[in-house]
């Protein structure tokens, strides 16, 4: 298993004012100081591939992918959204990345109900079919670039709950649409991680590793917080300190033969983000050793 991180651990685009924004290229120095040699792209990084390539190479850091939220449940949006995704994919490919991490775009109603959605907010069968069709069409285009599409379950979107994740995975071609399992978002959304992995572990082709603070989650549900509210209250805990059964998750994924990227994310923290990222990396490395696996940086 290969370990990476994301600039979101330092600068969170969903709540950009929750702490002082770390400028570029200082953020690369902080990532390097936390012990990482691989990252995802985010808006904290430049869109000039030549500048970014030079700055990454100077620090011995590689780019592995990027997250993009797309509106594909409306078939009329497919041409524009796929074109937007391919533009990002070409940028990533030029920098050596091979994964496009795609999520549903969500909307204000779903973001407001993050973590406690009801069936009335679910996709219709027609919307689900359109989403699946759009993902497969994009995946086919990405294959031409030598890149892979992995779908990210995300609270505040229309693929959040365990049932919604299962519906999407069942509706899409497993050879084309992989699963970017986000452990924190799945638990936050009320899903049963281990049960879903029992069914879909072979679909996991990319990982976002998070933990969830159960006390903060309980308050979020009781008080009707939005996703942004929960981030400001530090819904995501340090790895190993929350309610995600991380060791068992890793065991199931490794037993399925997984040898891909594990991107450590905490999103927001009341502590120093660089030290938090370093501690999370050390915890993951220790867990992997307990399971008899080495971590590659």
C-alpha positions in Angstrom: 0.0 0.0 0.0 1.3 3.4 -1.0 0.8 6.4 1.3 -0.1 9.9 0.1 -1.8 13.0 1.4 -3.8 16.0 0.2 -3.4 19.7 0.6 -6.9 19.7 2.2 -5.2 18.8 5.4 -3.7 22.3 5.4 -6.1 24.4 3.3 -9.7 23.2 3.2 -11.6 24.5 0.2 -15.0 23.8 1.8 -14.2 26.1 4.8 -11.3 28.2 3.6 -11.5 30.6 6.4 -11.4 28.1 9.3 -7.6 28.8 9.7 -5.1 31.0 8.0 -4.5 29.9 4.4 -1.0 28.5 3.8 0.3 30.0 0.6 2.0 28.2 -2.3 4.8 26.9 -2.4 5.1 26.9 1.4 2.3 24.3 1.6 4.6 21.9 -0.4 7.3 22.5 2.3 4.8 21.6 5.0 3.8 18.4 3.2 7.4 17.4 2.8 8.1 18.2 6.5 5.2 15.9 7.5 7.0 13.1 5.7 5.0 12.6 2.5 6.3 12.0 -1.0 3.0 11.9 -2.8 0.0 14.1 -2.9 -3.3 14.9 -4.7 -3.8 18.1 -6.6 -6.0 20.8 -5.1 -6.7 24.5 -5.5 -3.9 25.2 -3.1 -1.5 24.3 -6.0 -1.0 26.1 -9.3 -2.6 25.2 -12.6 0.6 25.9 -14.5 2.0 22.3 -15.1 5.5 23.4 -15.7 5.8 25.4 -12.5 4.1 22.7 -10.5 6.3 20.0 -12.0 9.5 21.8 -11.2 8.4 22.6 -7.6 7.3 19.0 -7.0 10.5 17.5 -8.4 12.6 19.9 -6.3 11.0 18.4 -3.2 10.8 14.7 -4.3 7.0 14.8 -4.3 4.8 13.1 -6.9 1.2 13.8 -7.9 -1.2 10.9 -7.9 -4.6 12.3 -8.7 -7.2 15.0 -8.1 -10.8 15.3 -6.9 -13.5 16.7 -9.1 -17.2 17.0 -8.4 -19.4 16.5 -11.5 -23.1 17.0 -12.3 -23.8 13.8 -14.2 -27.2 12.8 -12.9 -28.7 15.3 -15.4 -27.9 13.8 -18.9 -28.1 17.2 -20.5 -25.0 18.2 -18.5 -22.9 15.3 -19.7 -21.1 16.9 -22.6 -20.0 20.0 -20.6 -19.1 18.1 -17.4 -17.2 15.3 -19.2 -15.2 18.0 -21.2 -14.4 19.7 -17.9 -13.2 16.5 -16.3 -11.1 15.6 -19.3 -9.4 19.0 -19.2 -8.4 18.3 -15.6 -7.3 14.7 -16.5 -5.0 16.0 -19.3 -3.4 18.3 -16.8 -2.9 15.5 -14.3 -1.6 13.1 -16.9 1.0 15.6 -18.0 2.3 15.6 -14.4 2.3 11.8 -14.1 -0.9 11.3 -12.1 -3.1 8.3 -13.2 -6.3 8.7 -11.1 -9.3 11.1 -11.5 -11.3 11.0 -8.3 -14.9 11.8 -9.2 -17.8 12.6 -6.9 -21.4 13.7 -7.5 -21.7 17.5 -7.2 -24.5 17.4 -4.7 -26.6 20.5 -4.0 -27.6 22.8 -1.1 -30.4 20.4 0.0 -28.0 17.5 0.3 -25.2 19.5 1.9 -27.6 20.7 4.5 -28.7 17.2 5.3 -25.2 15.6 5.4 -25.2 12.6 7.7 -28.9 12.3 8.2 -30.5 12.2 4.8 -33.9 10.5 4.3 -35.1 8.5 1.3 -37.0 11.5 -0.1 -33.6 12.9 -1.1 -32.4 9.8 -3.0 -31.8 9.7 -6.8 -34.6 8.5 -8.9 -33.9 5.5 -11.1 -33.6 7.8 -14.1 -31.1 10.0 -12.3 -29.1 7.0 -11.2 -29.0 5.6 -14.7 -27.8 9.0 -16.1 -25.1 9.2 -13.4 -23.9 5.7 -14.2 -24.0 6.4 -18.0 -22.0 9.6 -17.5 -19.4 7.9 -15.4 -18.9 5.1 -17.8 -18.6 7.5 -20.8 -16.0 9.5 -18.9 -14.1 6.4 -17.8 -13.9 5.3 -21.5 -12.3 8.6 -22.4 -9.9 8.4 -19.5 -8.8 4.9 -20.5 -7.5 6.5 -23.8 -5.2 8.7 -21.6 -4.0 5.7 -19.6 -6.0 7.0 -16.6 -8.5 5.4 -14.3 -11.8 6.8 -12.9 -12.5 6.1 -9.2 -15.8 7.3 -7.7 -15.7 8.9 -4.3 -18.6 8.5 -1.9 -19.1 11.9 -0.3 -21.5 13.3 2.3 -23.6 16.2 1.0 -24.0 14.5 -2.4 -26.4 12.0 -3.9 -24.0 9.1 -3.3 -23.5 9.3 0.5 -25.3 6.5 2.3 -24.4 2.8 2.2 -27.5 2.1 0.1 -26.6 4.8 -2.3 -23.1 3.6 -2.7 -24.3 0.0 -3.3 -26.8 1.2 -5.9 -24.1 3.1 -7.8 -21.6 0.3 -7.7 -24.2 -2.2 -8.9 -25.3 0.1 -11.7 -21.8 0.7 -13.2 -19.3 -1.5 -15.1 -16.7 -2.8 -12.5 -14.0 -2.8 -15.3 -14.4 0.9 -15.8 -15.7 2.5 -12.6 -13.6 1.9 -9.5 -14.5 2.9 -6.0 -12.5 5.6 -4.1 -13.6 4.5 -0.6 -13.6 7.4 1.8 -13.8 5.8 5.2 -14.8 9.0 7.0 -17.5 10.0 4.6 -19.0 6.5 4.6 -19.3 6.4 8.4 -20.4 10.0 8.6 -23.1 9.1 6.1 -24.3 6.2 8.2 -23.0 3.4 6.2 -21.7 0.0 7.5 -18.1 0.0 6.3 -17.3 -3.6 6.9 -20.6 -4.9 5.4 -20.0 -2.8 2.2 -16.4 -4.1 2.0 -17.7 -7.7 2.3 -19.6 -7.0 -0.9 -17.4 -4.6 -2.8 -13.8 -4.8 -1.6 -12.6 -5.7 -5.1 -14.1 -2.4 -6.4 -11.8 -0.4 -4.2 -9.1 1.1 -6.5 -8.2 4.1 -4.4 -8.5 5.1 -0.7 -9.2 8.3 1.2 -8.5 7.4 4.9 -10.3 9.4 7.6 -11.7 8.8 11.1 -14.8 10.2 12.6 -15.4 11.7 16.1 -18.5 10.0 17.4 -19.4 12.9 19.8 -19.2 15.5 17.0 -21.2 13.2 14.7 -23.9 12.9 17.3 -24.1 16.6 17.7 -24.2 17.2 14.0 -27.2 14.9 13.6 -29.0 16.2 16.7 -28.5 19.8 15.8 -29.0 19.5 12.1 -25.5 20.7 11.0 -24.5 21.1 7.4 -21.3 19.5 6.1 -19.5 22.8 6.5 -20.8 23.2 10.1 -19.4 19.7 10.9 -16.0 20.5 9.4 -15.7 23.6 11.5 -16.4 21.4 14.6 -13.7 18.9 13.6 -16.0 16.0 12.6 -12.9 14.1 11.3 -10.7 12.8 14.1 -7.1 11.7 14.0 -6.6 8.2 12.6 -7.3 5.6 15.3 -9.1 8.0 17.7 -12.6 7.8 16.2 -15.3 5.3 15.4 -13.9 4.0 12.0 -12.8 0.3 12.4 -9.6 1.2 10.6 -7.6 -1.9 11.2 -10.4 -4.2 10.1 -11.0 -2.0 7.0 -7.4 -2.2 6.1 -7.4 -6.0 6.7 -10.3 -6.5 4.3 -8.9 -4.3 1.6 -5.4 -5.9 1.8 -7.0 -9.4 1.7 -8.7 -8.4 -1.6 -5.2 -7.8 -3.1 -5.2 -4.0 -2.9 -1.8 -2.4 -3.5 -2.8 1.1 -4.5 -2.8 4.6 -2.9 -4.0 5.4 0.5 -4.5 9.2 0.7 -4.6 10.3 4.4 -7.1 13.2 5.0 -8.4 14.8 8.1 -9.8 17.9 6.4 -9.8 20.1 9.6 -8.0 20.0 12.8 -7.7 22.3 15.9 -4.0 21.4 16.1 -1.0 22.2 13.9 -1.9 20.7 10.5 1.6 19.6 9.7 2.1 17.8 13.0 -1.4 16.2 12.6 -0.5 15.0 9.2 2.7 13.5 10.4 1.0 11.7 13.3 -1.7 10.3 11.0 1.0 9.0 8.7 2.9 7.3 11.6 -0.4 5.7 12.8 -1.2 4.3 9.4 2.4 2.9 9.0 2.1 1.3 12.4 -1.3 -0.3 11.5 0.1 -1.7 8.3 3.1 -3.2 10.1 0.7 -4.9 12.5 -1.1 -6.4 9.5 2.2 -7.6 8.1 2.4 -5.1 5.3 4.9 -2.4 4.4 4.0 1.1 3.5 5.5 2.8 0.5 6.0 6.6 0.4 
